[in-house]
Amino acid sequence: MAAGQERSSNWLVVPQASQALEQLKYEIANELGIQIPQDGYMGNISSRDNGAIGGYITRRLVQMAEQQLAGQQFPQA
């Protein structure tokens, strides 16, 4: 790979969800008392804080999926 090019394994299955995930990141950081700079640069935030934000995002997304699945009725076989 050429210098300056990077390949990310992080991709969204639904690209339109990017805005919602970004909003969720700021909400969770606020709940945890972590201040994200206005320019969005996360390089000065500790790994521990970034990990906490990511972990809580994952937890929240799993809870949302579980609630959706619990509300669905599946056909009887």
N, C-alpha and C positions, 0 to 999 in steps of 0.2 A: 504494500500500500504506500502511496506517495506521502511525503511529509505534509502534515496539516489535514490529511484526510483521516477521518475516524469512522469506524463502523460501530454502530450502537445496536445492542441486542434488545434494547427497550423500544418497543413499538406498540402502538395502540391498535387494537382490533377494530375499534370504531373511532376513526380519526376525529369525528365531530365531538367526541367526549373530552378533547383537550382542554377546552375552556372550563368545563365542569370540574375536571381534575385540578386545574390551576386554582380555582376558587376553593376547592376542598383543602388544598395545601395551605392556603392562607388562613382558612377557618381553623384548621387543626393547630397550626403554628400559634395562632392567637390564643386558643384554648390552653396550650402548653406554656404560654408566656414567652414564646420565642419570637423575636422581632426579625422579620424578613425585610431587607432593604427595599426601598421603593424601586430601584432599578432591577430588582429580581435576582441580582447576583448572589448566589448562595455560597461562594467560595470562602467567605470569612466566617461562616457558621461552622461550629464544631461537627465532627463526624457523628458524635453521640446525638446531638440535636437533630441533624439531618436524618439519622437512623430512626429517631423517635417519631419524627414527622412521617416518614415512609411507613413505619410500622402501624401508626394510628390510621393512616390512609388505607392500608390493607385491611386492618380490622374493620373499619367503617364500611368499606366496599363489600366485605364478606357478610356483614350484618345486613346490608341492604339487599344482597342477593338472597340471603336466607329468608328475609321478610317477603320478598317477591315470590320465592318458591313456596313458602307457607300459604300464601294467598291464592295460589293456583290449585285448581282441581284437576286431577289426573284421571283419565278414563280407566274404568275397571277392566281388567283383562278377562 
